[in-house]
Amino acid sequence: MEEDMMRSESDLIVDALSIHLAETRVVESEEIRPGFIVDLDAEGRIVGVEILDASKQVAPGTALDRPHAA
């Protein structure tokens, strides 16, 4: 069962940020630019985003060290 929710988590050790838009099965991931990956469900909808080298790609002042749910 799909559940509408969004949560994010960051990993300071590998410098990555993950944003989960829905709790559903990811069937494909596509790197749309270096270090920016979207996760897609079976119908091609975006259900997650991963940002590698997040400290270099995310705007200054963003709290990458505190995971939070919306």
DOMIMAR-95636 format. One record per atom (N, C-alpha, C, O): residue in three letters; atom name; y, x, z. Coordinates in pm, 1 decimal, decimal comma. Each point is the difference from the previous one (the first is absolute). Example, Ala and Ser with C-alpha at 12.3 -4.5 7.8 and 13.67 -1.06 7.14 Angstrom:
BEGIN
+------+------+----------+----------+----------+
: code : site :        y :        x :        z :
+------+------+----------+----------+----------+
:  ALA :    N :   -569,0 :   1319,0 :    780,0 :
:  ALA :   CA :    119,0 :    -89,0 :      0,0 :
:  ALA :    C :    120,0 :     90,0 :      0,0 :
:  ALA :    O :     -1,9 :    103,6 :     66,5 :
:  SER :    N :    106,9 :   -138,6 :   -138,5 :
:  SER :   CA :    119,0 :     82,0 :      6,0 :
:  SER :    C :    109,0 :    -77,0 :     73,0 :
:  SER :    O :    110,8 :     50,9 :     16,9 :
+------+------+----------+----------+----------+
// end
This chain:
BEGIN
+------+------+----------+----------+----------+
: code : site :        y :        x :        z :
+------+------+----------+----------+----------+
:  MET :    N :   -118,0 :     83,4 :      0,0 :
:  MET :   CA :    118,0 :    -83,4 :      0,0 :
:  MET :    C :    124,5 :     88,0 :      0,0 :
:  MET :    O :     10,7 :     93,2 :     79,7 :
:  GLU :    N :     83,5 :   -123,1 :   -169,4 :
:  GLU :   CA :    124,9 :     74,7 :     -3,0 :
:  GLU :    C :     90,7 :    -48,2 :    110,7 :
:  GLU :    O :      1,9 :   -118,1 :     34,4 :
:  GLU :    N :     72,1 :    210,1 :     19,9 :
:  GLU :   CA :     92,5 :    -33,4 :    106,9 :
:  GLU :    C :    136,7 :     55,8 :    -37,7 :
:  GLU :    O :     12,2 :    118,2 :    -32,1 :
:  ASP :    N :     90,6 :   -202,9 :     35,8 :
:  ASP :   CA :    134,4 :     45,6 :    -30,9 :
:  ASP :    C :     53,6 :     79,1 :    117,2 :
:  ASP :    O :     17,4 :    -53,7 :    109,4 :
:  MET :    N :      8,6 :    179,1 :   -131,6 :
:  MET :   CA :     55,4 :     86,2 :    103,6 :
:  MET :    C :     46,5 :    129,1 :    -63,3 :
:  MET :    O :    -43,0 :     36,4 :   -109,5 :
:  MET :    N :    130,1 :     31,4 :    178,6 :
:  MET :   CA :     43,9 :    130,3 :    -47,1 :
:  MET :    C :      0,6 :     93,4 :    119,6 :
:  MET :    O :     43,5 :    -36,5 :    109,2 :
:  ARG :    N :    -92,3 :    156,7 :   -131,4 :
:  ARG :   CA :      5,6 :    100,8 :    105,1 :
:  ARG :    C :     16,5 :    136,0 :    -66,5 :
:  ARG :    O :    -34,9 :     19,7 :   -116,4 :
:  SER :    N :     87,9 :     71,0 :    192,4 :
:  SER :   CA :     17,0 :    135,0 :    -53,0 :
:  SER :    C :    -54,0 :     99,5 :    101,0 :
:  SER :    O :     -5,6 :    -26,7 :    120,0 :
:  GLU :    N :    -33,1 :    139,8 :   -170,9 :
:  GLU :   CA :    -44,7 :    108,4 :     87,1 :
:  GLU :    C :     35,5 :    131,6 :    -66,3 :
:  GLU :    O :     -3,8 :     14,1 :   -122,2 :
:  SER :    N :     38,3 :     81,7 :    206,6 :
:  SER :   CA :     32,4 :    132,0 :    -53,1 :
:  SER :    C :    -89,1 :    103,3 :     64,9 :
:  SER :    O :    -41,6 :    -14,5 :    115,0 :
:  ASP :    N :     13,1 :    118,3 :   -189,7 :
:  ASP :   CA :    -80,0 :    111,5 :     47,7 :
:  ASP :    C :     86,0 :    124,7 :    -14,1 :
:  ASP :    O :     18,1 :     52,3 :   -109,9 :
:  LEU :    N :     34,1 :     -5,9 :    221,1 :
:  LEU :   CA :     90,1 :    114,9 :     -1,8 :
:  LEU :    C :    -71,2 :    129,5 :    -37,5 :
:  LEU :    O :     62,2 :     92,5 :    -52,4 :
:  ILE :    N :   -192,5 :    -85,8 :     79,0 :
:  ILE :   CA :    -75,0 :    121,8 :    -30,4 :
:  ILE :    C :     -9,8 :     21,9 :   -150,8 :
:  ILE :    O :     19,4 :    111,5 :    -48,3 :
:  VAL :    N :    -49,3 :   -217,8 :    -25,6 :
:  VAL :   CA :    -11,4 :     13,0 :   -145,8 :
:  VAL :    C :    126,5 :    -46,4 :    -72,2 :
:  VAL :    O :      6,9 :      5,0 :   -122,8 :
:  ASP :    N :     93,5 :    -50,4 :    199,2 :
:  ASP :   CA :    129,8 :    -42,7 :    -53,4 :
:  ASP :    C :    -16,9 :   -113,9 :   -100,3 :
:  ASP :    O :     45,0 :      8,6 :   -114,2 :
:  ALA :    N :   -111,7 :   -116,7 :    160,1 :
:  ALA :   CA :    -24,4 :   -114,9 :    -86,3 :
:  ALA :    C :     40,8 :   -128,2 :     71,1 :
:  ALA :    O :     -9,0 :    -10,8 :    122,3 :
:  LEU :    N :     53,4 :    -85,1 :   -200,5 :
:  LEU :   CA :     37,0 :   -131,7 :     49,5 :
:  LEU :    C :    -80,5 :   -103,1 :    -77,0 :
:  LEU :    O :     -2,7 :      2,9 :   -123,0 :
:  SER :    N :    -62,7 :    -93,9 :    193,7 :
:  SER :   CA :    -76,3 :   -107,5 :    -63,1 :
:  SER :    C :     61,4 :   -133,1 :     39,9 :
:  SER :    O :     29,2 :    -23,7 :    117,2 :
:  ILE :    N :    -10,2 :    -62,3 :   -215,6 :
:  ILE :   CA :     50,9 :   -134,5 :     24,3 :
:  ILE :    C :   -104,7 :    -96,3 :    -53,2 :
:  ILE :    O :    -31,9 :      0,5 :   -118,9 :
:  HIS :    N :    -21,3 :    -83,3 :    208,4 :
:  HIS :   CA :   -103,4 :    -96,8 :    -35,7 :
:  HIS :    C :     66,5 :   -137,2 :     -8,4 :
:  HIS :    O :     51,4 :    -51,0 :     99,6 :
:  LEU :    N :    -52,5 :     -7,4 :   -216,9 :
:  LEU :   CA :     65,6 :   -127,6 :    -21,4 :
:  LEU :    C :    -92,8 :   -118,1 :     23,7 :
:  LEU :    O :     46,0 :   -109,7 :     31,6 :
:  ALA :    N :   -175,3 :    131,3 :    -46,4 :
:  ALA :   CA :    -98,5 :   -105,6 :     21,6 :
:  ALA :    C :   -132,7 :     63,7 :     38,3 :
:  ALA :    O :    -32,3 :    110,8 :    -42,7 :
:  GLU :    N :    -43,2 :   -182,5 :    123,5 :
:  GLU :   CA :   -133,5 :     46,2 :     37,3 :
:  GLU :    C :    -98,7 :    -56,2 :   -102,1 :
:  GLU :    O :    -64,1 :   -102,5 :     23,1 :
:  THR :    N :     53,7 :    170,6 :   -134,2 :
:  THR :   CA :    -91,5 :    -39,8 :   -106,1 :
:  THR :    C :    -58,5 :    125,5 :    -62,5 :
:  THR :    O :     51,5 :    110,0 :     20,1 :
:  ARG :    N :   -155,9 :   -126,0 :    -93,5 :
:  ARG :   CA :    -71,3 :    113,7 :    -58,3 :
:  ARG :    C :     82,8 :     66,3 :   -110,0 :
:  ARG :    O :     50,5 :    -66,9 :    -90,2 :
:  VAL :    N :    -37,6 :    197,5 :     98,9 :
:  VAL :   CA :     67,1 :     79,1 :   -103,4 :
:  VAL :    C :   -104,9 :     35,3 :   -104,4 :
:  VAL :    O :   -103,8 :     57,4 :     33,0 :
:  VAL :    N :    130,4 :    -91,5 :   -159,0 :
:  VAL :   CA :    -95,6 :     31,1 :   -105,4 :
:  VAL :    C :     48,3 :    113,1 :    -89,8 :
:  VAL :    O :    -78,4 :     58,5 :    -74,8 :
:  GLU :    N :    208,1 :    -27,9 :     82,4 :
:  GLU :   CA :     53,8 :    106,8 :    -82,9 :
:  GLU :    C :    126,9 :     53,6 :     64,4 :
:  GLU :    O :     75,4 :    -74,1 :     63,0 :
:  SER :    N :    -53,3 :    202,4 :    -79,5 :
:  SER :   CA :    123,7 :     63,2 :     45,1 :
:  SER :    C :     60,8 :     71,4 :   -119,4 :
:  SER :    O :    -70,2 :     61,5 :    -80,3 :
:  GLU :    N :    201,6 :    -70,9 :     70,2 :
:  GLU :   CA :     68,8 :     61,0 :   -113,5 :
:  GLU :    C :    118,7 :     81,0 :     49,7 :
:  GLU :    O :     85,5 :    -50,9 :     72,4 :
:  GLU :    N :    -81,3 :    177,3 :   -111,9 :
:  GLU :   CA :    112,8 :     85,7 :     35,8 :
:  GLU :    C :    109,4 :    -24,1 :   -103,7 :
:  GLU :    O :    -13,0 :     40,6 :   -115,5 :
:  ILE :    N :    120,9 :   -107,1 :    157,3 :
:  ILE :   CA :    103,2 :    -37,3 :    -95,9 :
:  ILE :    C :    105,9 :    108,1 :    -17,5 :
:  ILE :    O :     75,4 :     -1,3 :    -97,3 :
:  ARG :    N :    -70,0 :     92,8 :    189,9 :
:  ARG :   CA :     77,9 :    122,9 :    -13,0 :
:  ARG :    C :    -62,2 :     97,4 :     99,4 :
:  ARG :    O :    -71,5 :    -44,0 :     90,1 :
:  PRO :    N :     95,4 :    172,7 :   -102,5 :
:  PRO :   CA :    -66,3 :     94,7 :     90,2 :
:  PRO :    C :     22,0 :    -35,9 :    147,9 :
:  PRO :    O :    113,1 :     -9,3 :     47,8 :
:  GLY :    N :   -225,1 :    -10,4 :     22,2 :
:  GLY :   CA :      4,4 :    -28,2 :    142,7 :
:  GLY :    C :     29,0 :   -144,0 :     37,0 :
:  GLY :    O :     15,7 :    -29,8 :    118,4 :
:  PHE :    N :     -7,9 :    -61,2 :   -215,1 :
:  PHE :   CA :     28,5 :   -141,3 :     26,5 :
:  PHE :    C :   -110,4 :    -82,9 :    -63,7 :
:  PHE :    O :     -7,0 :    -13,4 :   -122,2 :
:  ILE :    N :    -80,2 :    -42,7 :    207,8 :
:  ILE :   CA :   -122,1 :    -65,5 :    -45,4 :
:  ILE :    C :      2,6 :   -146,6 :     40,5 :
:  ILE :    O :     29,4 :    -32,0 :    115,2 :
:  VAL :    N :    -59,7 :    -56,9 :   -208,6 :
:  VAL :   CA :    -12,3 :   -141,6 :     32,1 :
:  VAL :    C :   -147,1 :    -38,3 :     -2,6 :
:  VAL :    O :    -75,5 :     43,9 :    -86,8 :
:  ASP :    N :     36,0 :   -125,8 :    182,3 :
:  ASP :   CA :   -136,0 :    -52,1 :      7,9 :
:  ASP :    C :      0,7 :   -142,3 :    -54,5 :
:  ASP :    O :     86,7 :    -80,4 :     34,3 :
:  LEU :    N :   -184,4 :     50,1 :   -119,6 :
:  LEU :   CA :     -6,2 :   -129,2 :    -67,0 :
:  LEU :    C :   -126,8 :    -75,8 :     37,0 :
:  LEU :    O :   -105,1 :     59,8 :     23,1 :
:  ASP :    N :    116,6 :   -192,9 :    -17,9 :
:  ASP :   CA :   -117,9 :    -82,1 :     25,2 :
:  ASP :    C :    -68,3 :    -32,8 :   -132,8 :
:  ASP :    O :     40,1 :     51,9 :   -104,2 :
:  ALA :    N :   -141,0 :   -135,7 :    106,7 :
:  ALA :   CA :    -78,8 :    -31,2 :   -119,3 :
:  ALA :    C :     82,7 :    -69,2 :   -108,0 :
:  ALA :    O :    -37,9 :      1,1 :   -117,1 :
:  GLU :    N :    149,0 :    -60,7 :    154,9 :
:  GLU :   CA :     85,0 :    -69,9 :    -96,8 :
:  GLU :    C :    121,6 :     82,6 :    -40,8 :
:  GLU :    O :     90,7 :    -50,9 :    -65,9 :
:  GLY :    N :    -88,8 :    178,7 :    105,1 :
:  GLY :   CA :    107,1 :     89,4 :    -38,4 :
:  GLY :    C :    126,7 :    -12,4 :     81,8 :
:  GLY :    O :    104,1 :     52,9 :    -38,9 :
:  ARG :    N :   -111,0 :   -122,1 :    151,8 :
:  ARG :   CA :    116,6 :    -15,5 :     86,8 :
:  ARG :    C :      9,0 :    117,9 :     96,5 :
:  ARG :    O :   -102,0 :     52,0 :     45,1 :
:  ILE :    N :    223,1 :    -10,9 :    -14,3 :
:  ILE :   CA :     21,4 :    110,7 :     93,4 :
:  ILE :    C :    -29,4 :    -48,1 :    141,7 :
:  ILE :    O :     59,6 :    -96,7 :     47,4 :
:  VAL :    N :   -152,8 :    165,8 :     20,0 :
:  VAL :   CA :    -35,9 :    -35,1 :    137,3 :
:  VAL :    C :     28,8 :    114,5 :     96,9 :
:  VAL :    O :    -16,9 :    -14,5 :    121,1 :
:  GLY :    N :     60,2 :    127,8 :   -174,8 :
:  GLY :   CA :     31,6 :    113,2 :     86,1 :
:  GLY :    C :     72,3 :    108,5 :    -76,6 :
:  GLY :    O :     -3,8 :      5,7 :   -122,9 :
:  VAL :    N :     70,0 :     80,7 :    198,9 :
:  VAL :   CA :     73,6 :    112,6 :    -56,2 :
:  VAL :    C :    -27,1 :    121,4 :     87,3 :
:  VAL :    O :      0,2 :    -10,3 :    122,6 :
:  GLU :    N :    -23,3 :    123,9 :   -184,0 :
:  GLU :   CA :    -13,5 :    125,8 :     72,5 :
:  GLU :    C :    103,9 :     97,1 :    -52,9 :
:  GLU :    O :     18,7 :     13,1 :   -120,9 :
:  ILE :    N :     48,0 :     54,2 :    212,2 :
:  ILE :   CA :    100,5 :     98,8 :    -38,7 :
:  ILE :    C :    -42,0 :    133,6 :     59,2 :
:  ILE :    O :     -4,6 :     17,0 :    121,8 :
:  LEU :    N :    -26,0 :     77,6 :   -210,0 :
:  LEU :   CA :    -37,6 :    134,7 :     42,0 :
:  LEU :    C :    126,1 :     85,1 :      6,8 :
:  LEU :    O :     97,9 :    -29,2 :    -68,8 :
:  ASP :    N :    -98,9 :    133,2 :    150,2 :
:  ASP :   CA :    120,5 :     79,7 :     25,1 :
:  ASP :    C :    114,9 :    -92,1 :     38,8 :
:  ASP :    O :    111,8 :     12,7 :    -50,0 :
:  ALA :    N :   -141,6 :   -105,3 :    140,0 :
:  ALA :   CA :     93,3 :   -106,4 :     36,3 :
:  ALA :    C :    133,1 :     53,1 :     52,5 :
:  ALA :    O :    104,4 :    -58,7 :    -28,3 :
:  SER :    N :   -105,7 :    166,3 :    102,5 :
:  SER :   CA :    124,8 :     51,2 :     56,3 :
:  SER :    C :     96,3 :     45,9 :   -109,2 :
:  SER :    O :    120,5 :      8,9 :     23,0 :
:  LYS :    N :   -173,6 :     20,2 :   -142,1 :
:  LYS :   CA :     84,9 :     41,8 :   -111,6 :
:  LYS :    C :     39,6 :   -117,8 :    -89,5 :
:  LYS :    O :     98,9 :      8,4 :    -72,8 :
:  GLN :    N :   -174,9 :   -117,5 :     77,6 :
:  GLN :   CA :     21,8 :   -110,7 :    -92,7 :
:  GLN :    C :     70,4 :   -120,4 :     62,1 :
:  GLN :    O :     59,0 :    -81,0 :    -71,6 :
:  VAL :    N :    -64,7 :     68,7 :    203,2 :
:  VAL :   CA :     59,7 :   -115,4 :     67,6 :
:  VAL :    C :    141,2 :     36,2 :     43,8 :
:  VAL :    O :     26,4 :    113,9 :     38,5 :
:  ALA :    N :     63,4 :   -209,9 :    -44,3 :
:  ALA :   CA :    140,7 :     23,1 :     33,5 :
:  ALA :    C :     16,0 :     57,2 :    140,6 :
:  ALA :    O :    -75,6 :    -36,6 :     90,0 :
:  PRO :    N :    171,9 :    125,4 :    -69,8 :
:  PRO :   CA :     25,9 :     56,0 :    132,6 :
:  PRO :    C :     29,8 :   -110,6 :    101,2 :
:  PRO :    O :     61,0 :   -101,6 :    -33,2 :
:  GLY :    N :   -104,7 :    123,1 :    155,5 :
:  GLY :   CA :     23,4 :    -96,3 :    106,8 :
:  GLY :    C :   -110,5 :   -101,9 :     17,8 :
:  GLY :    O :      2,8 :    -79,2 :     94,2 :
:  THR :    N :   -100,3 :     80,6 :   -184,4 :
:  THR :   CA :   -112,5 :    -92,2 :     10,4 :
:  THR :    C :    -95,5 :     51,6 :    107,2 :
:  THR :    O :    -31,6 :    118,9 :      4,1 :
:  ALA :    N :    -13,5 :   -208,3 :     81,4 :
:  ALA :   CA :    -88,8 :     39,8 :    110,0 :
:  ALA :    C :   -144,1 :      8,2 :    -49,8 :
:  ALA :    O :    -72,8 :    -99,2 :      5,2 :
:  LEU :    N :     31,5 :    214,6 :    -52,5 :
:  LEU :   CA :   -136,7 :     18,0 :    -48,1 :
:  LEU :    C :    -98,7 :     23,2 :    113,3 :
:  LEU :    O :   -121,0 :     -9,5 :    -20,3 :
:  ASP :    N :    170,9 :     39,4 :    137,9 :
:  ASP :   CA :    -89,1 :     33,9 :    110,4 :
:  ASP :    C :    -37,6 :   -121,1 :     85,5 :
:  ASP :    O :    -69,9 :     15,5 :    100,1 :
:  ARG :    N :    114,9 :   -135,8 :   -137,4 :
:  ARG :   CA :    -31,2 :   -119,6 :     78,0 :
:  ARG :    C :    -60,8 :   -106,3 :    -90,1 :
:  ARG :    O :     71,7 :    -62,9 :    -77,9 :
:  PRO :    N :   -203,2 :     41,5 :     87,0 :
:  PRO :   CA :    -58,8 :   -109,3 :    -77,6 :
:  PRO :    C :     49,9 :   -133,6 :     52,3 :
:  PRO :    O :     24,4 :    -14,0 :    119,8 :
:  HIS :    N :     -9,0 :    -83,3 :   -206,4 :
:  HIS :   CA :     45,1 :   -130,9 :     43,9 :
:  HIS :    C :    -51,3 :   -108,7 :    -93,4 :
:  HIS :    O :    -30,5 :     25,3 :   -116,6 :
:  ALA :    N :     21,8 :   -143,8 :    168,8 :
:  ALA :   CA :    -43,5 :   -115,2 :    -78,2 :
:  ALA :    C :    118,9 :    -92,7 :    -19,3 :
:  ALA :    O :     89,5 :     -7,5 :     84,2 :
:  ALA :    N :    -90,5 :    -61,3 :   -194,4 :
:  ALA :   CA :    108,1 :    -96,0 :    -27,8 :
:  ALA :    C :    -51,8 :   -140,2 :     12,5 :
:  ALA :    O :     75,2 :    -95,5 :    -19,5 :
+------+------+----------+----------+----------+
// end
